[in-house]
């Protein structure tokens, strides 16, 4: 594909509208409404979200992770290895952003906020509910660290299986657990014709949310 062909790719958005009177007064409650609609529409990977972090030098990094809960209707929960690159980023700078994109509904949600570790009890409960292979993988993989070969990884997996032979569920490793992003800004984007998209943004003011419309 040439650059011109790439530049000419475009999609017309015209499924729905979004107005200030359509939304709930609390950002995470409104997000739950849209998430439920994405689930009902049977979209591919509706809980997938881009997580963007920044390291101590200011270098941004982004990757796809899965949303695993909305604690207290005031946070976005995900799990990872605390020693991974994102874990190190969040230890240095506990601010992050999330982006959800649901093209089947012509919608996007952008979330910004401060990240905190989830309670250990919550992380343990979720870890031990995961499939056995996922539990083993969390022990075996030194996530984001260089590794010599696929064979080395498989050997580490076999060693974990031997270490915990007959044990189910496995104990949660100390280096693995959850994070909760507490949002201070959430933007809901609905595609519209002529690129005149609807954008409603929530910004936290104390314990309440201020809503406004943004130009597309």
C-alpha positions in Angstrom: 0.0 0.0 0.0 1.3 3.4 -1.0 1.4 6.4 1.4 -1.4 8.0 -0.8 -3.6 4.9 -0.5 -3.0 4.9 3.2 -3.9 8.6 3.4 -7.1 8.0 1.5 -8.4 5.5 3.9 -11.4 6.9 5.8 -14.6 5.8 7.5 -17.8 7.7 7.8 -19.3 7.6 11.3 -23.1 8.0 11.5 -24.5 5.4 13.9 -25.4 7.4 17.0 -25.3 10.8 18.7 -24.1 11.9 22.1 -25.3 14.9 24.0 -25.0 16.2 27.5 -28.5 15.1 28.3 -27.7 11.5 27.3 -25.1 10.8 30.0 -25.1 10.0 33.7 -23.6 12.6 36.2 -20.7 10.2 37.3 -18.0 9.3 34.8 -17.4 5.7 35.8 -21.1 5.0 36.0 -21.5 6.3 32.4 -18.5 4.2 31.3 -20.3 1.1 32.7 -23.3 1.9 30.5 -21.1 2.1 27.4 -19.2 -1.1 28.4 -22.4 -3.0 28.8 -23.5 -1.9 25.4 -20.2 -3.0 23.9 -20.6 -6.4 25.6 -24.2 -6.7 24.4 -23.0 -5.9 20.8 -20.6 -8.8 21.1 -17.6 -6.7 20.0 -14.2 -8.3 19.8 -12.2 -7.8 23.1 -14.5 -5.1 24.5 -12.5 -5.0 27.7 -9.2 -4.4 25.9 -7.6 -1.0 26.7 -4.4 0.8 25.8 -2.5 1.7 29.0 0.0 4.5 28.6 2.6 5.1 31.3 5.7 7.3 31.6 9.1 6.4 33.0 11.4 8.5 35.2 13.0 10.1 32.1 9.7 11.2 30.6 9.6 8.4 28.0 6.0 7.3 27.3 5.1 3.7 26.7 1.8 2.1 25.7 0.4 -1.4 25.5 -2.9 -3.3 25.5 -4.1 -4.7 28.8 -7.5 -6.0 29.9 -10.0 -4.3 32.2 -10.8 -6.6 35.1 -13.2 -4.5 37.2 -14.6 -1.1 38.1 -14.1 -1.0 41.9 -16.5 1.3 43.8 -17.7 2.7 40.5 -14.7 5.0 40.9 -11.7 3.1 39.4 -10.4 0.9 36.5 -8.8 -2.3 37.7 -6.1 -4.3 35.8 -3.5 -6.9 36.7 0.2 -7.3 35.8 3.7 -8.2 37.0 4.9 -5.4 39.3 8.4 -5.9 37.9 7.3 -5.4 34.3 8.1 -2.2 32.4 4.7 -0.7 33.3 5.2 -1.7 36.9 8.5 0.2 37.0 6.9 3.2 35.3 4.1 3.3 37.7 6.4 3.1 40.7 8.3 6.1 39.3 5.3 8.0 38.2 1.9 6.8 39.4 -0.1 8.7 36.7 -1.4 6.9 33.6 -4.0 7.0 30.8 -6.3 4.4 29.3 -8.0 4.4 25.9 -10.9 2.1 24.9 -11.8 1.9 21.2 -15.0 0.2 20.1 -15.2 0.7 16.3 -18.3 -1.4 16.0 -20.1 1.3 18.0 -18.0 4.1 16.6 -16.9 5.0 20.1 -13.8 5.8 22.1 -13.3 6.5 25.8 -10.1 8.2 27.2 -9.3 8.0 30.9 -6.6 9.9 32.8 -5.8 9.5 36.5 -3.6 8.4 39.4 -2.8 4.7 39.8 -2.6 2.8 43.1 -2.0 -0.8 43.9 -5.1 -2.9 44.5 -5.6 -4.5 47.9 -3.6 -7.7 48.3 -6.7 -9.7 49.1 -8.3 -8.6 45.8 -5.2 -9.5 43.9 -4.9 -12.9 45.5 -8.6 -13.7 45.0 -8.3 -12.9 41.3 -5.0 -14.6 40.8 -6.3 -17.9 42.3 -9.4 -17.7 40.0 -7.3 -17.7 36.9 -6.7 -20.9 34.8 -3.9 -23.0 36.1 -1.7 -22.3 33.1 -2.0 -18.5 33.7 -1.0 -19.0 37.4 2.0 -20.9 36.3 2.9 -18.4 33.7 2.9 -15.5 36.2 5.5 -17.4 38.3 7.6 -18.5 35.3 7.8 -15.3 33.3 10.2 -12.5 34.3 8.0 -10.1 32.4 9.7 -7.4 30.3 13.2 -8.8 31.1 15.5 -10.2 28.4 15.4 -14.0 28.1 17.7 -16.2 26.1 15.3 -18.4 24.2 11.8 -19.8 24.1 13.3 -23.0 25.4 14.5 -21.2 28.6 11.0 -19.9 29.2 9.5 -23.4 28.8 12.1 -24.8 31.2 11.1 -22.1 33.7 7.5 -23.2 33.2 8.4 -26.8 33.9 10.3 -25.9 37.0 7.3 -24.0 38.4 5.0 -27.0 37.6 7.4 -29.2 39.5 7.7 -26.8 42.4 3.9 -26.7 42.9 3.1 -30.2 41.8 -0.4 -31.2 43.0 -1.1 -27.7 44.4 -4.2 -25.8 43.2 -4.6 -23.0 43.3 -1.1 -21.7 43.4 -0.1 -19.0 45.9 0.1 -15.5 44.3 3.6 -14.4 43.7 4.6 -11.2 45.5 5.6 -9.6 42.2 2.1 -10.0 40.6 -1.1 -8.1 41.4 -3.5 -5.4 40.6 -3.6 -1.7 40.0 -6.6 0.7 40.2 -6.6 3.8 38.1 -8.6 6.5 39.9 -9.7 8.9 37.2 -9.7 12.7 37.3 -10.7 13.1 33.6 -12.8 10.9 31.3 -13.8 11.7 27.8 -16.5 10.0 25.8 -16.2 10.2 22.0 -19.0 9.3 19.6 -18.2 9.3 15.9 -20.3 11.6 13.7 -20.4 12.6 10.0 -18.0 15.1 8.5 -15.6 14.5 11.4 -17.8 16.7 13.6 -17.7 14.1 16.4 -19.4 14.4 19.7 -17.0 14.7 22.7 -18.2 14.9 26.3 -15.6 15.3 28.9 -15.9 14.7 32.7 -13.4 16.5 35.0 -13.3 15.8 38.7 -14.0 18.7 41.0 -13.7 17.5 44.6 -16.2 14.7 44.9 -18.2 15.6 41.9 -17.8 15.7 38.1 -18.0 18.7 35.8 -19.2 18.0 32.3 -18.4 20.0 29.2 -18.5 19.5 25.4 -15.3 19.7 23.4 -14.8 20.7 19.8 -14.0 17.7 17.6 
